[in-house]
Amino acid sequence: MARTDVQLMMDVKAGDSASFELLLQKYRTPLVNFLYRMVRDTATAEDLAQEVFLRIYRARKDYFAGAKFTTWLFRIATNLALNSIRDNRHRRTEVSIDAPADEDEAPIQVPTREMRIDEHMIERDRAEFIRRTIQALPEKQRAAVLLHKYEEMDYGEIAKVLECSESALKSLLFRAYETLRIELAPLMAQQPVGNRAGEGRL
């Protein structure tokens, strides 16, 4: 029977380095992807992920069984990402919030009904506009949206990651999603009739 994250981390605390390798293998890719969506630079995301795991290993003696491993993992990652963004604000680049196409993004699937080249271009433009809109959110709002949307965490867990109350988190997410709703409204207005009927959704 596979050990849980908590069991693995308790074994790490007891000195089992092989258990730490298992956690690293399990969470390295999702962690790098999350950090990339935050800092928008592959090398920085890789460096930050390495720092996250280094900090976890150094603090292994302080881990207790009641703490969810992913909450601890993403709290450290989010704090490092926010610090990195603040330290490198002047070097921001316009890159997709999603991981590079060759790593994390599946190629566009052509539907059964052959899509015209102009429809392909419209879909690509829409996806890029959505990514840029999320990028433009304040850093903490962006982190909350990414944890909610991509990591599928519940409010309680995200609140622990961001070290705020659940009510503060709900307010943060409300402002973020309200901004996205307003900014993305033109896309909905321009959406083809077929897509409005359910062919494509945001």
C-alpha positions as CSV (number, residue, x, y, z in Angstrom):
1,M,0.0,0.0,0.0
2,A,1.4,3.4,-1.0
3,R,2.4,5.7,1.8
4,T,0.7,9.1,2.1
5,D,2.6,12.3,1.9
6,V,2.5,12.7,5.7
7,Q,3.9,9.2,6.1
8,L,6.6,9.9,3.7
9,M,7.5,13.2,5.4
10,M,7.5,11.5,8.8
11,D,10.0,8.9,7.4
12,V,12.1,11.8,6.0
13,K,12.0,13.4,9.5
14,A,13.3,10.0,10.9
15,G,16.2,10.1,8.4
16,D,15.0,8.2,5.4
17,S,16.3,10.1,2.4
18,A,14.7,7.7,-0.1
19,S,11.3,8.9,1.1
20,F,12.3,12.5,0.3
21,E,13.3,11.4,-3.2
22,L,9.8,10.0,-3.7
23,L,8.2,13.3,-2.6
24,L,10.6,15.2,-4.9
25,Q,9.6,13.0,-7.9
26,K,5.9,13.4,-7.1
27,Y,5.8,17.1,-6.7
28,R,8.7,18.5,-8.7
29,T,6.9,19.0,-12.0
30,P,3.7,20.5,-10.6
31,L,5.8,22.8,-8.4
32,V,7.9,24.0,-11.3
33,N,4.8,24.6,-13.3
34,F,3.2,26.6,-10.5
35,L,6.3,28.6,-10.0
36,Y,6.7,29.2,-13.8
37,R,3.1,30.6,-13.9
38,M,4.0,32.9,-11.1
39,V,7.4,34.2,-12.1
40,R,7.2,33.6,-15.9
41,D,10.8,32.5,-16.3
42,T,11.8,28.9,-16.7
43,A,15.3,29.2,-15.1
44,T,14.0,31.1,-12.2
45,A,11.2,28.6,-11.6
46,E,13.7,25.7,-11.6
47,D,15.9,27.6,-9.2
48,L,13.0,28.4,-6.9
49,A,11.8,24.8,-6.9
50,Q,15.2,23.6,-5.9
51,E,15.2,26.1,-3.1
52,V,11.7,25.0,-1.9
53,F,12.9,21.4,-1.6
54,L,16.1,22.4,0.1
55,R,14.2,24.4,2.7
56,I,11.8,21.5,3.3
57,Y,14.7,19.1,3.8
58,R,16.5,21.5,6.2
59,A,13.3,21.9,8.2
60,R,12.3,18.2,8.2
61,K,12.8,17.9,12.0
62,D,10.1,20.6,12.5
63,Y,7.5,18.7,10.5
64,F,4.5,17.3,12.4
65,A,2.0,14.7,11.3
66,G,-1.0,17.1,11.4
67,A,0.4,19.4,8.8
68,K,-0.6,18.7,5.2
69,F,2.5,18.4,3.1
70,T,1.1,20.2,0.0
71,T,0.1,23.2,2.2
72,W,3.7,23.5,3.5
73,L,5.2,22.9,0.0
74,F,3.1,25.6,-1.7
75,R,3.4,28.1,1.2
76,I,7.2,28.1,0.8
77,A,6.9,28.2,-3.0
78,T,4.4,31.1,-3.0
79,N,6.5,33.1,-0.6
80,L,9.6,32.5,-2.6
81,A,7.8,33.4,-5.8
82,L,6.3,36.6,-4.4
83,N,9.8,37.7,-3.2
84,S,11.3,36.9,-6.5
85,I,8.7,38.9,-8.4
86,R,9.3,41.9,-6.1
87,D,13.0,41.6,-6.4
88,N,12.9,41.4,-10.2
89,R,10.0,43.6,-11.0
90,H,12.0,45.6,-13.5
91,R,12.9,42.4,-15.5
92,R,9.4,41.2,-16.1
93,T,8.9,39.6,-19.5
94,E,5.7,39.0,-21.5
95,V,5.5,35.2,-21.4
96,S,2.6,32.8,-21.1
97,I,1.5,31.9,-17.5
98,D,1.4,28.4,-18.8
99,A,4.5,26.2,-18.9
100,P,6.4,26.2,-22.3
101,A,4.5,24.4,-25.1
102,D,7.0,21.6,-25.3
103,E,6.7,20.8,-21.6
104,D,3.1,21.4,-20.4
105,E,0.9,22.5,-23.2
106,A,-0.8,20.0,-25.5
107,P,-1.0,21.0,-29.2
108,I,-4.3,22.4,-30.3
109,Q,-6.6,19.6,-31.2
110,V,-8.4,19.9,-34.5
111,P,-12.1,19.1,-34.0
112,T,-14.0,16.7,-36.2
113,R,-15.4,19.6,-38.1
114,E,-12.3,21.0,-39.8
115,M,-11.5,24.4,-38.3
116,R,-10.6,27.2,-40.8
117,I,-7.3,28.9,-40.4
118,D,-8.9,32.1,-39.3
119,E,-10.7,30.2,-36.5
120,H,-7.4,28.8,-35.3
121,M,-6.0,32.3,-35.1
122,I,-9.0,33.6,-33.2
123,E,-8.6,30.7,-30.7
124,R,-4.9,31.4,-30.2
125,D,-5.6,35.1,-29.7
126,R,-8.3,34.3,-27.2
127,A,-6.0,32.0,-25.2
128,E,-3.2,34.5,-25.2
129,F,-5.5,37.3,-24.1
130,I,-6.7,35.2,-21.2
131,R,-3.1,34.4,-20.1
132,R,-2.1,38.1,-20.3
133,T,-5.1,39.1,-18.2
134,I,-4.2,36.6,-15.5
135,Q,-0.6,37.8,-15.6
136,A,-1.8,41.4,-15.0
137,L,-3.4,40.5,-11.7
138,P,-1.6,41.7,-8.5
139,E,0.8,39.0,-7.4
140,K,-1.2,37.7,-4.4
141,Q,-4.4,37.6,-6.4
142,R,-2.6,35.7,-9.2
143,A,-1.2,33.2,-6.6
144,A,-4.7,32.6,-5.2
145,V,-6.2,32.1,-8.7
146,L,-3.5,29.7,-9.7
147,L,-3.8,27.7,-6.5
148,H,-7.6,27.6,-6.9
149,K,-7.7,26.9,-10.7
150,Y,-4.6,24.8,-11.4
151,E,-3.8,23.2,-8.0
152,E,-7.5,22.7,-7.2
153,M,-7.0,23.6,-3.6
154,D,-10.0,24.4,-1.4
155,Y,-10.4,27.8,0.4
156,G,-9.0,26.5,3.7
157,E,-5.8,25.2,2.2
158,I,-5.2,28.3,0.1
159,A,-5.7,30.5,3.1
160,K,-3.1,28.5,4.9
161,V,-0.7,28.8,2.0
162,L,-1.2,32.5,1.7
163,E,-1.3,32.8,5.5
164,C,-4.5,34.7,5.7
165,S,-8.1,34.1,7.0
166,E,-10.6,32.3,4.8
167,S,-12.7,35.5,4.7
168,A,-9.7,37.5,3.5
169,L,-9.0,34.8,0.8
170,K,-12.6,34.9,-0.4
171,S,-12.3,38.6,-0.7
172,L,-9.0,38.3,-2.6
173,L,-10.5,35.7,-5.0
174,F,-13.7,37.7,-5.5
175,R,-11.6,40.8,-6.6
176,A,-9.5,38.6,-8.9
177,Y,-12.4,36.9,-10.6
178,E,-14.3,40.1,-10.8
179,T,-11.3,41.7,-12.6
180,L,-11.1,38.7,-14.9
181,R,-14.8,38.8,-15.6
182,I,-14.6,42.5,-16.6
183,E,-11.4,42.2,-18.6
184,L,-12.6,39.1,-20.4
185,A,-16.1,40.4,-21.2
186,P,-15.0,41.6,-24.7
187,L,-14.0,38.0,-25.5
188,M,-17.4,36.7,-24.6
189,A,-19.1,39.4,-26.7
190,Q,-16.9,38.4,-29.7
191,Q,-17.3,34.6,-29.2
192,P,-18.7,32.8,-32.3
193,V,-22.3,31.7,-32.1
194,G,-21.2,28.0,-32.2
195,N,-18.9,28.5,-29.2
196,R,-21.6,30.3,-27.2
197,A,-23.7,27.1,-27.7
198,G,-21.1,25.1,-25.9
199,E,-18.3,24.4,-28.4
200,G,-15.7,26.4,-26.4
201,R,-15.7,27.7,-22.9
202,L,-13.3,29.9,-20.9
